[in-house]
Amino acid sequence: MDAFARGETHVLVATTVIEVGVDVPNATCILIENAERFGLAQLHQLRGRVGRGNAPSTCLLVAEEESERLKWLEETTDGFLLAEKDWEMRGAGDLLGLRQSGSGQVELTALMQPQLVALAQAESRAIFADDPFLDQPEHALLARAIQQMIDLRSDRS
C-alpha cells in the first residue's frame, strides 16, 4: 500500500478494506468485480478511492448481469440518493443484527416515515455544511455520540 501511495507501484489489488483511509491522488481507475454483491453505498465509497487528483478517473463495475441498482450508480454521484435507493431496493437489514439487506428483526420502514427521513437528511446536510467537524457547542452531544460509535467499532476490530 505504501509503495502504491508513493507511486512506486502502479497497480493495487485489494479487498474492500481499500475503501477505508485510501487517499492516493494519482489513482485513476478502479475495477470492482462482482459488483452486484455490494450495496450501493459501499460501491459509492469504493469508486471514491479514485479521481482524487486532477486526472480523469474511471470506475469499472463487473457484474453477472445488468441491474437497476447498478444503473443508479452509473447515473448519480449523490451518496444520499444512492443510500435511499439501495434501502428501497434491498431493504434495511437488521438494526441490531448481522443481515445487511432484506427485512430485519425491527422493520425500519414502519418506523421511518418519508417526511422524517427527508427532514433528517436536510438537517444532517445543514449541520455538515455549517460545522463539518462538529466543533460548535450545540453539536457537542452529536460529536460525542459519533465518537462513541467510532470507539465501539474500533473495539470490535
N, CA, C and O atoms as a DFTB+ gen file, in Angstrom:
628 C
 N C O
     1  1       0.828      -1.190       0.000
     2  2       0.000       0.000       0.000
     3  2       0.871       1.252       0.000
     4  3       0.595       2.209      -0.723
     5  1       1.927       1.238       0.817
     6  2       2.820       2.400       0.861
     7  2       3.492       2.637      -0.488
     8  3       3.628       3.779      -0.926
     9  1       3.910       1.558      -1.141
    10  2       4.547       1.678      -2.457
    11  2       3.567       2.264      -3.470
    12  3       3.963       3.059      -4.323
    13  1       2.298       1.880      -3.385
    14  2       1.273       2.426      -4.272
    15  2       1.079       3.920      -4.004
    16  3       1.008       4.724      -4.934
    17  1       0.996       4.275      -2.743
    18  2       0.802       5.684      -2.362
    19  2       1.981       6.547      -2.810
    20  3       1.801       7.713      -3.161
    21  1       3.197       5.972      -2.798
    22  2       4.392       6.723      -3.227
    23  2       4.551       6.742      -4.741
    24  3       5.406       7.461      -5.257
    25  1       3.741       5.964      -5.467
    26  2       3.839       5.919      -6.920
    27  2       4.860       4.920      -7.431
    28  3       5.151       4.908      -8.627
    29  1       5.417       4.076      -6.560
    30  2       6.385       3.063      -6.960
    31  2       5.700       1.862      -7.591
    32  3       6.285       1.193      -8.443
    33  1       4.478       1.583      -7.187
    34  2       3.656       0.511      -7.738
    35  2       2.459       1.171      -8.393
    36  3       1.839       2.065      -7.816
    37  1       2.131       0.724      -9.609
    38  2       1.069       1.392     -10.355
    39  2      -0.255       0.633     -10.354
    40  3      -1.264       1.147     -10.838
    41  1      -0.259      -0.578      -9.818
    42  2      -1.486      -1.367      -9.736
    43  2      -1.594      -1.916      -8.323
    44  3      -0.625      -2.435      -7.768
    45  1      -2.776      -1.794      -7.755
    46  2      -3.035      -2.316      -6.421
    47  2      -4.235      -3.245      -6.504
    48  3      -5.302      -2.853      -6.975
    49  1      -4.057      -4.468      -6.047
    50  2      -5.156      -5.429      -5.962
    51  2      -5.499      -5.555      -4.492
    52  3      -4.632      -5.826      -3.661
    53  1      -6.786      -5.354      -4.174
    54  2      -7.164      -5.322      -2.758
    55  2      -8.578      -5.839      -2.558
    56  3      -9.352      -5.965      -3.507
    57  1      -8.897      -6.133      -1.316
    58  2     -10.270      -6.450      -0.934
    59  2     -10.980      -5.136      -0.655
    60  3     -10.406      -4.065      -0.852
    61  1     -12.216      -5.210      -0.202
    62  2     -12.988      -3.988       0.052
    63  2     -12.454      -3.178       1.212
    64  3     -12.934      -2.069       1.448
    65  1     -11.486      -3.685       1.940
    66  2     -10.875      -2.895       3.015
    67  2     -10.234      -1.635       2.430
    68  3      -9.959      -0.685       3.163
    69  1      -9.997      -1.619       1.138
    70  2      -9.371      -0.482       0.468
    71  2     -10.217       0.783       0.581
    72  3      -9.704       1.887       0.396
    73  1     -11.511       0.633       0.883
    74  2     -12.357       1.823       0.955
    75  2     -12.044       2.693       2.168
    76  3     -12.488       3.839       2.227
    77  1     -11.302       2.182       3.121
    78  2     -11.027       2.920       4.344
    79  2      -9.632       3.542       4.280
    80  3      -8.636       2.831       4.150
    81  1      -9.567       4.848       4.372
    82  2      -8.300       5.540       4.544
    83  2      -7.377       5.609       3.347
    84  3      -6.184       5.860       3.517
    85  1      -7.876       5.399       2.154
    86  2      -7.012       5.460       0.978
    87  2      -7.195       6.810       0.301
    88  3      -8.296       7.165      -0.122
    89  1      -6.114       7.547       0.206
    90  2      -6.149       8.843      -0.460
    91  2      -4.901       8.959      -1.315
    92  3      -3.894       9.525      -0.888
    93  1      -4.971       8.420      -2.528
    94  2      -3.855       8.444      -3.462
    95  2      -4.310       9.253      -4.674
    96  3      -5.007       8.724      -5.540
    97  1      -3.925      10.535      -4.749
    98  2      -4.429      11.408      -5.812
    99  2      -4.160      10.918      -7.231
   100  3      -4.917      11.250      -8.144
   101  1      -3.088      10.126      -7.443
   102  2      -2.816       9.676      -8.809
   103  2      -3.557       8.385      -9.168
   104  3      -3.370       7.872     -10.271
   105  1      -4.390       7.845      -8.276
   106  2      -5.205       6.674      -8.598
   107  2      -6.347       7.112      -9.511
   108  3      -7.143       7.978      -9.146
   109  1      -6.425       6.519     -10.688
   110  2      -7.392       6.976     -11.682
   111  2      -8.358       5.907     -12.170
   112  3      -9.298       6.227     -12.897
   113  1      -8.158       4.652     -11.795
   114  2      -9.038       3.594     -12.283
   115  2      -9.258       2.560     -11.188
   116  3      -8.322       2.165     -10.493
   117  1     -10.501       2.130     -11.045
   118  2     -10.827       1.052     -10.118
   119  2     -11.747       0.087     -10.847
   120  3     -12.675       0.503     -11.541
   121  1     -11.483      -1.202     -10.684
   122  2     -12.312      -2.251     -11.243
   123  2     -12.888      -3.031     -10.072
   124  3     -12.147      -3.535      -9.228
   125  1     -14.202      -3.128     -10.023
   126  2     -14.888      -3.811      -8.924
   127  2     -15.565      -5.055      -9.482
   128  3     -16.526      -4.964     -10.247
   129  1     -15.052      -6.219      -9.089
   130  2     -15.635      -7.480      -9.530
   131  2     -16.839      -7.829      -8.662
   132  3     -16.920      -7.439      -7.497
   133  1     -17.772      -8.569      -9.254
   134  2     -18.982      -8.996      -8.554
   135  2     -19.720      -7.812      -7.930
   136  3     -20.159      -7.879      -6.783
   137  1     -19.848      -6.750      -8.684
   138  2     -20.456      -5.520      -8.178
   139  2     -21.881      -5.736      -7.678
   140  3     -22.355      -4.997      -6.815
   141  1     -22.564      -6.743      -8.215
   142  2     -23.942      -6.996      -7.785
   143  2     -24.025      -7.467      -6.333
   144  3     -25.105      -7.457      -5.742
   145  1     -22.906      -7.877      -5.760
   146  2     -22.896      -8.382      -4.389
   147  2     -22.780      -7.271      -3.338
   148  3     -22.948      -7.525      -2.146
   149  1     -22.496      -6.056      -3.774
   150  2     -22.277      -4.958      -2.845
   151  2     -23.479      -4.020      -2.814
   152  3     -24.237      -3.923      -3.779
   153  1     -23.634      -3.342      -1.699
   154  2     -24.645      -2.301      -1.605
   155  2     -24.193      -1.062      -2.355
   156  3     -23.000      -0.865      -2.586
   157  1     -25.143      -0.234      -2.731
   158  2     -24.807       0.983      -3.464
   159  2     -23.917       1.916      -2.660
   160  3     -23.020       2.549      -3.217
   161  1     -24.151       2.009      -1.363
   162  2     -23.324       2.894      -0.539
   163  2     -21.870       2.420      -0.547
   164  3     -20.953       3.236      -0.640
   165  1     -21.656       1.108      -0.449
   166  2     -20.289       0.604      -0.462
   167  2     -19.641       0.798      -1.829
   168  3     -18.467       1.159      -1.908
   169  1     -20.387       0.563      -2.902
   170  2     -19.847       0.799      -4.241
   171  2     -19.498       2.277      -4.423
   172  3     -18.477       2.611      -5.023
   173  1     -20.343       3.146      -3.907
   174  2     -20.089       4.593      -3.980
   175  2     -18.797       4.944      -3.236
   176  3     -18.002       5.754      -3.713
   177  1     -18.594       4.330      -2.066
   178  2     -17.360       4.552      -1.304
   179  2     -16.148       4.017      -2.068
   180  3     -15.106       4.672      -2.119
   181  1     -16.279       2.854      -2.647
   182  2     -15.160       2.264      -3.396
   183  2     -14.767       3.129      -4.585
   184  3     -13.581       3.377      -4.803
   185  1     -15.741       3.588      -5.349
   186  2     -15.390       4.411      -6.509
   187  2     -14.807       5.760      -6.090
   188  3     -14.134       6.427      -6.876
   189  1     -15.070       6.147      -4.857
   190  2     -14.488       7.385      -4.338
   191  2     -12.994       7.273      -4.058
   192  3     -12.359       8.268      -3.711
   193  1     -12.424       6.083      -4.201
   194  2     -10.985       5.894      -3.990
   195  2     -10.186       6.408      -5.178
   196  3      -8.974       6.594      -5.068
   197  1     -10.843       6.642      -6.313
   198  2     -10.149       7.164      -7.497
   199  2     -10.698       8.538      -7.832
   200  3     -11.778       8.923      -7.383
   201  1      -9.934       9.269      -8.631
   202  2     -10.389      10.578      -9.066
   203  2     -10.173      11.675      -8.049
   204  3     -10.849      12.702      -8.097
   205  1      -9.242      11.479      -7.130
   206  2      -8.984      12.493      -6.110
   207  2      -7.977      13.533      -6.582
   208  3      -7.819      14.579      -5.951
   209  1      -7.297      13.252      -7.687
   210  2      -6.347      14.201      -8.253
   211  2      -6.992      14.948      -9.407
   212  3      -8.217      15.015      -9.507
   213  1      -6.164      15.508     -10.277
   214  2      -6.661      16.300     -11.405
   215  2      -6.963      15.463     -12.642
   216  3      -7.670      15.930     -13.535
   217  1      -6.442      14.236     -12.718
   218  2      -6.636      13.400     -13.894
   219  2      -8.038      12.795     -13.905
   220  3      -8.603      12.512     -12.849
   221  1      -8.600      12.597     -15.102
   222  2      -9.908      11.937     -15.180
   223  2      -9.819      10.522     -14.605
   224  3      -8.761       9.896     -14.648
   225  1     -10.924      10.026     -14.073
   226  2     -10.909       8.696     -13.470
   227  2     -12.043       7.838     -14.021
   228  3     -13.009       8.335     -14.599
   229  1     -11.890       6.537     -13.819
   230  2     -12.863       5.568     -14.314
   231  2     -13.143       4.528     -13.243
   232  3     -12.227       4.060     -12.568
   233  1     -14.402       4.169     -13.090
   234  2     -14.820       3.088     -12.209
   235  2     -15.502       2.036     -13.075
   236  3     -16.532       2.305     -13.693
   237  1     -14.927       0.840     -13.117
   238  2     -15.475      -0.253     -13.910
   239  2     -16.170      -1.248     -12.990
   240  3     -15.574      -1.744     -12.034
   241  1     -17.423      -1.534     -13.284
   242  2     -18.192      -2.492     -12.498
   243  2     -18.359      -3.767     -13.309
   244  3     -18.889      -3.742     -14.420
   245  1     -17.906      -4.877     -12.752
   246  2     -18.070      -6.172     -13.399
   247  2     -19.148      -6.913     -12.623
   248  3     -19.021      -7.148     -11.421
   249  1     -20.223      -7.279     -13.340
   250  2     -21.353      -7.942     -12.688
   251  2     -21.849      -9.081     -13.572
   252  3     -21.610      -9.097     -14.780
   253  1     -22.543     -10.032     -12.954
   254  2     -23.101     -11.162     -13.690
   255  2     -24.126     -10.701     -14.722
   256  3     -24.209     -11.253     -15.819
   257  1     -24.911      -9.677     -14.355
   258  2     -25.925      -9.160     -15.270
   259  2     -26.239      -7.718     -14.900
   260  3     -25.919      -7.260     -13.803
   261  1     -26.869      -7.010     -15.830
   262  2     -27.263      -5.632     -15.562
   263  2     -28.348      -5.612     -14.489
   264  3     -29.123      -6.559     -14.356
   265  1     -28.390      -4.537     -13.740
   266  2     -29.430      -4.417     -12.720
   267  2     -29.813      -2.955     -12.550
   268  3     -29.044      -2.046     -12.862
   269  1     -31.021      -2.760     -12.048
   270  2     -31.498      -1.404     -11.784
   271  2     -30.613      -0.716     -10.746
   272  3     -30.321       0.475     -10.852
   273  1     -30.185      -1.496      -9.730
   274  2     -29.331      -0.926      -8.682
   275  2     -28.040      -0.373      -9.275
   276  3     -27.650       0.750      -8.955
   277  1     -27.380      -1.128     -10.121
   278  2     -26.108      -0.674     -10.691
   279  2     -26.320       0.481     -11.662
   280  3     -25.440       1.327     -11.822
   281  1     -27.487       0.524     -12.315
   282  2     -27.802       1.668     -13.183
   283  2     -27.833       2.957     -12.370
   284  3     -27.380       4.005     -12.831
   285  1     -28.378       2.868     -11.139
   286  2     -28.410       4.052     -10.274
   287  2     -26.991       4.542      -9.998
   288  3     -26.742       5.747      -9.992
   289  1     -26.079       3.633      -9.773
   290  2     -24.695       4.013      -9.503
   291  2     -24.083       4.706     -10.714
   292  3     -23.302       5.646     -10.568
   293  1     -24.436       4.244     -11.906
   294  2     -23.937       4.867     -13.134
   295  2     -24.474       6.277     -13.309
   296  3     -23.790       7.146     -13.850
   297  1     -25.696       6.505     -12.851
   298  2     -26.389       7.746     -13.161
   299  2     -26.224       8.867     -12.149
   300  3     -26.556      10.014     -12.450
   301  1     -25.714       8.563     -10.940
   302  2     -25.606       9.638      -9.948
   303  2     -24.372       9.464      -9.069
   304  3     -23.881       8.353      -8.868
   305  1     -23.892      10.575      -8.560
   306  2     -22.808      10.558      -7.573
   307  2     -23.314      11.058      -6.216
   308  3     -22.522      11.291      -5.303
   309  1     -24.625      11.220      -6.089
   310  2     -25.230      11.694      -4.845
   311  2     -25.356      10.522      -3.873
   312  3     -26.221       9.663      -4.045
   313  1     -24.502      10.486      -2.859
   314  2     -24.488       9.394      -1.899
   315  2     -25.784       9.256      -1.120
   316  3     -26.189       8.139      -0.798
   317  1     -26.450      10.376      -0.806
   318  2     -27.724      10.319      -0.094
   319  2     -28.787       9.636      -0.956
   320  3     -29.537       8.790      -0.468
   321  1     -28.849      10.003      -2.233
   322  2     -29.821       9.398      -3.142
   323  2     -29.531       7.908      -3.329
   324  3     -30.455       7.095      -3.354
   325  1     -28.260       7.548      -3.458
   326  2     -27.904       6.137      -3.613
   327  2     -28.282       5.322      -2.383
   328  3     -28.785       4.206      -2.510
   329  1     -28.046       5.865      -1.200
   330  2     -28.417       5.154       0.027
   331  2     -29.932       4.957       0.094
   332  3     -30.405       3.894       0.498
   333  1     -30.682       5.967      -0.295
   334  2     -32.135       5.864      -0.292
   335  2     -32.617       4.800      -1.277
   336  3     -33.484       3.992      -0.944
   337  1     -32.064       4.799      -2.472
   338  2     -32.456       3.817      -3.486
   339  2     -32.062       2.412      -3.054
   340  3     -32.825       1.468      -3.255
   341  1     -30.893       2.264      -2.472
   342  2     -30.441       0.952      -2.009
   343  2     -31.378       0.427      -0.928
   344  3     -31.724      -0.754      -0.917
   345  1     -31.780       1.301      -0.032
   346  2     -32.705       0.947       1.049
   347  2     -34.039       0.472       0.458
   348  3     -34.596      -0.539       0.884
   349  1     -34.539       1.224      -0.534
   350  2     -35.807       0.864      -1.171
   351  2     -35.712      -0.496      -1.864
   352  3     -36.643      -1.298      -1.790
   353  1     -34.586      -0.757      -2.537
   354  2     -34.458      -1.969      -3.350
   355  2     -34.026      -3.202      -2.561
   356  3     -34.501      -4.303      -2.839
   357  1     -33.141      -3.038      -1.589
   358  2     -32.592      -4.196      -0.878
   359  2     -33.143      -4.363       0.523
   360  3     -33.020      -5.439       1.109
   361  1     -33.745      -3.327       1.068
   362  2     -34.221      -3.387       2.447
   363  2     -33.145      -2.907       3.407
   364  3     -31.989      -2.728       3.023
   365  1     -33.528      -2.705       4.638
   366  2     -32.634      -2.097       5.621
   367  2     -31.752      -3.096       6.346
   368  3     -30.735      -2.711       6.924
   369  1     -32.121      -4.376       6.329
   370  2     -31.351      -5.347       7.100
   371  2     -31.707      -5.272       8.568
   372  3     -32.705      -4.661       8.950
   373  1     -30.884      -5.896       9.384
   374  2     -31.124      -5.913      10.827
   375  2     -30.590      -4.649      11.477
   376  3     -29.440      -4.270      11.255
   377  1     -31.406      -4.008      12.267
   378  2     -30.971      -2.843      13.024
   379  2     -29.964      -3.260      14.085
   380  3     -28.988      -2.551      14.330
   381  1     -30.196      -4.407      14.717
   382  2     -29.323      -4.868      15.800
   383  2     -28.672      -6.213      15.487
   384  3     -28.108      -6.839      16.385
   385  1     -28.733      -6.668      14.249
   386  2     -28.202      -7.978      13.901
   387  2     -27.122      -7.913      12.852
   388  3     -26.431      -6.904      12.711
   389  1     -26.982      -9.012      12.109
   390  2     -25.887      -9.141      11.161
   391  2     -26.296      -8.967       9.701
   392  3     -25.459      -8.626       8.866
   393  1     -27.573      -9.195       9.381
   394  2     -28.004      -9.116       7.985
   395  2     -27.944      -7.684       7.489
   396  3     -28.416      -6.763       8.156
   397  1     -27.354      -7.501       6.299
   398  2     -27.166      -6.161       5.773
   399  2     -28.191      -5.788       4.712
   400  3     -28.139      -4.688       4.162
   401  1     -29.118      -6.684       4.418
   402  2     -30.185      -6.367       3.478
   403  2     -31.406      -7.190       3.839
   404  3     -31.342      -8.081       4.687
   405  1     -32.532      -6.880       3.181
   406  2     -33.768      -7.587       3.458
   407  2     -34.498      -7.008       4.652
   408  3     -34.099      -5.980       5.198
   409  1     -35.566      -7.671       5.053
   410  2     -36.330      -7.221       6.209
   411  2     -35.618      -7.652       7.479
   412  3     -35.225      -8.810       7.620
   413  1     -35.458      -6.733       8.382
   414  2     -34.775      -7.024       9.632
   415  2     -35.734      -7.438      10.724
   416  3     -36.944      -7.528      10.516
   417  1     -35.169      -7.689      11.895
   418  2     -35.983      -8.047      13.054
   419  2     -36.874      -6.871      13.444
   420  3     -38.023      -7.061      13.842
   421  1     -36.348      -5.674      13.330
   422  2     -37.131      -4.466      13.553
   423  2     -37.376      -3.873      12.178
   424  3     -36.423      -3.536      11.475
   425  1     -38.609      -3.743      11.788
   426  2     -38.936      -3.252      10.461
   427  2     -38.757      -1.732      10.432
   428  3     -39.616      -0.986      10.902
   429  1     -37.630      -1.288       9.874
   430  2     -37.317       0.139       9.853
   431  2     -38.323       0.942       9.044
   432  3     -38.637       2.081       9.390
   433  1     -38.826       0.352       7.971
   434  2     -39.765       1.118       7.157
   435  2     -41.013       1.481       7.941
   436  3     -41.658       2.485       7.638
   437  1     -41.368       0.686       8.943
   438  2     -42.521       1.019       9.786
   439  2     -42.190       2.189      10.706
   440  3     -43.069       2.969      11.076
   441  1     -40.915       2.304      11.072
   442  2     -40.505       3.378      11.980
   443  2     -40.216       4.681      11.236
   444  3     -40.368       5.765      11.799
   445  1     -39.807       4.579       9.992
   446  2     -39.339       5.753       9.263
   447  2     -40.380       6.221       8.254
   448  3     -40.663       5.527       7.277
   449  1     -40.927       7.359       8.486
   450  2     -41.829       7.970       7.536
   451  2     -40.994       8.752       6.530
   452  3     -39.979       9.334       6.913
   453  1     -41.386       8.788       5.253
   454  2     -40.602       9.509       4.241
   455  2     -40.319      10.967       4.628
   456  3     -39.233      11.485       4.367
   457  1     -41.304      11.616       5.249
   458  2     -41.107      13.009       5.646
   459  2     -40.023      13.122       6.722
   460  3     -39.241      14.073       6.726
   461  1     -39.983      12.152       7.628
   462  2     -38.989      12.155       8.695
   463  2     -37.588      11.913       8.130
   464  3     -36.623      12.551       8.551
   465  1     -37.486      10.998       7.185
   466  2     -36.200      10.723       6.538
   467  2     -35.723      11.974       5.802
   468  3     -34.555      12.346       5.910
   469  1     -36.613      12.623       5.058
   470  2     -36.253      13.844       4.330
   471  2     -35.805      14.948       5.285
   472  3     -34.838      15.658       5.008
   473  1     -36.503      15.091       6.402
   474  2     -36.130      16.095       7.395
   475  2     -34.758      15.785       7.992
   476  3     -33.928      16.682       8.141
   477  1     -34.516      14.519       8.335
   478  2     -33.220      14.115       8.900
   479  2     -32.090      14.371       7.903
   480  3     -31.014      14.832       8.283
   481  1     -32.337      14.071       6.639
   482  2     -31.320      14.323       5.612
   483  2     -31.038      15.815       5.473
   484  3     -29.880      16.225       5.399
   485  1     -32.087      16.620       5.437
   486  2     -31.909      18.075       5.307
   487  2     -31.140      18.627       6.497
   488  3     -30.244      19.455       6.333
   489  1     -31.487      18.169       7.696
   490  2     -30.793      18.637       8.899
   491  2     -29.324      18.211       8.892
   492  3     -28.445      19.007       9.223
   493  1     -29.058      16.962       8.518
   494  2     -27.667      16.492       8.515
   495  2     -26.838      17.245       7.486
   496  3     -25.677      17.563       7.741
   497  1     -27.420      17.534       6.328
   498  2     -26.701      18.320       5.304
   499  2     -26.420      19.735       5.815
   500  3     -25.329      20.267       5.606
   501  1     -27.398      20.340       6.480
   502  2     -27.218      21.697       7.006
   503  2     -26.142      21.732       8.084
   504  3     -25.305      22.634       8.101
   505  1     -26.163      20.763       8.972
   506  2     -25.139      20.705      10.026
   507  2     -23.761      20.526       9.404
   508  3     -22.811      21.217       9.773
   509  1     -23.655      19.592       8.455
   510  2     -22.353      19.342       7.823
   511  2     -21.855      20.581       7.085
   512  3     -20.670      20.905       7.156
   513  1     -22.739      21.273       6.383
   514  2     -22.337      22.483       5.656
   515  2     -21.858      23.575       6.604
   516  3     -20.902      24.289       6.300
   517  1     -22.516      23.706       7.746
   518  2     -22.213      24.766       8.706
   519  2     -21.043      24.413       9.639
   520  3     -20.266      25.287      10.024
   521  1     -20.925      23.126       9.999
   522  2     -19.958      22.719      11.016
   523  2     -19.458      21.296      10.731
   524  3     -19.789      20.372      11.475
   525  1     -18.665      21.105       9.663
   526  2     -18.276      19.752       9.251
   527  2     -17.495      18.962      10.296
   528  3     -17.487      17.731      10.248
   529  1     -16.842      19.631      11.232
   530  2     -16.067      18.929      12.266
   531  2     -16.781      18.903      13.617
   532  3     -16.220      18.462      14.620
   533  1     -18.026      19.382      13.628
   534  2     -18.860      19.406      14.841
   535  2     -18.146      20.083      16.013
   536  3     -18.151      19.587      17.139
   537  1     -17.544      21.211      15.718
   538  2     -16.812      21.973      16.731
   539  2     -17.707      22.918      17.536
   540  3     -17.337      23.324      18.637
   541  1     -18.869      23.269      17.003
   542  2     -19.734      24.232      17.673
   543  2     -20.368      23.598      18.915
   544  3     -20.705      22.414      18.900
   545  1     -20.531      24.377      19.987
   546  2     -21.071      23.837      21.246
   547  2     -22.406      23.116      21.088
   548  3     -22.650      22.113      21.758
   549  1     -23.263      23.615      20.214
   550  2     -24.569      22.978      20.049
   551  2     -24.489      21.604      19.381
   552  3     -25.478      20.872      19.344
   553  1     -23.308      21.253      18.852
   554  2     -23.128      19.942      18.229
   555  2     -22.275      19.006      19.083
   556  3     -21.889      17.931      18.624
   557  1     -21.980      19.404      20.316
   558  2     -21.111      18.597      21.190
   559  2     -21.706      17.219      21.479
   560  3     -20.982      16.224      21.470
   561  1     -22.999      17.150      21.732
   562  2     -23.635      15.862      22.021
   563  2     -23.568      14.936      20.800
   564  3     -23.293      13.744      20.931
   565  1     -23.818      15.490      19.634
   566  2     -23.734      14.709      18.393
   567  2     -22.302      14.231      18.169
   568  3     -22.085      13.070      17.821
   569  1     -21.332      15.107      18.364
   570  2     -19.922      14.731      18.205
   571  2     -19.550      13.617      19.172
   572  3     -18.840      12.682      18.800
   573  1     -20.018      13.708      20.397
   574  2     -19.728      12.687      21.407
   575  2     -20.356      11.341      21.018
   576  3     -19.718      10.297      21.153
   577  1     -21.594      11.366      20.540
   578  2     -22.279      10.128      20.135
   579  2     -21.555       9.476      18.959
   580  3     -21.405       8.255      18.922
   581  1     -21.113      10.273      18.016
   582  2     -20.375       9.730      16.869
   583  2     -19.053       9.143      17.331
   584  3     -18.658       8.071      16.874
   585  1     -18.363       9.832      18.233
   586  2     -17.091       9.327      18.746
   587  2     -17.286       8.002      19.480
   588  3     -16.458       7.099      19.357
   589  1     -18.372       7.879      20.240
   590  2     -18.662       6.626      20.934
   591  2     -18.897       5.496      19.945
   592  3     -18.456       4.370      20.175
   593  1     -19.586       5.781      18.851
   594  2     -19.809       4.757      17.826
   595  2     -18.492       4.344      17.184
   596  3     -18.269       3.160      16.931
   597  1     -17.623       5.305      16.921
   598  2     -16.315       5.003      16.339
   599  2     -15.494       4.163      17.304
   600  3     -14.867       3.185      16.899
   601  1     -15.495       4.538      18.580
   602  2     -14.755       3.783      19.598
   603  2     -15.282       2.359      19.711
   604  3     -14.505       1.411      19.827
   605  1     -16.589       2.213      19.677
   606  2     -17.210       0.896      19.780
   607  2     -16.797       0.011      18.596
   608  3     -16.492      -1.168      18.773
   609  1     -16.791       0.586      17.399
   610  2     -16.387      -0.173      16.210
   611  2     -14.921      -0.561      16.277
   612  3     -14.558      -1.675      15.900
   613  1     -14.073       0.344      16.752
   614  2     -12.636       0.019      16.819
   615  2     -12.364      -1.018      17.886
   616  3     -11.400      -1.774      17.770
   617  1     -13.196      -1.078      18.939
   618  2     -13.049      -2.108      19.971
   619  2     -13.347      -3.497      19.405
   620  3     -12.792      -4.495      19.866
   621  1     -14.222      -3.553      18.410
   622  2     -14.611      -4.834      17.811
   623  2     -13.564      -5.374      16.859
   624  3     -13.527      -6.577      16.601
   625  1     -12.699      -4.491      16.323
   626  2     -11.716      -4.963      15.339
   627  2     -10.444      -5.444      15.952
   628  3      -9.535      -5.866      15.237
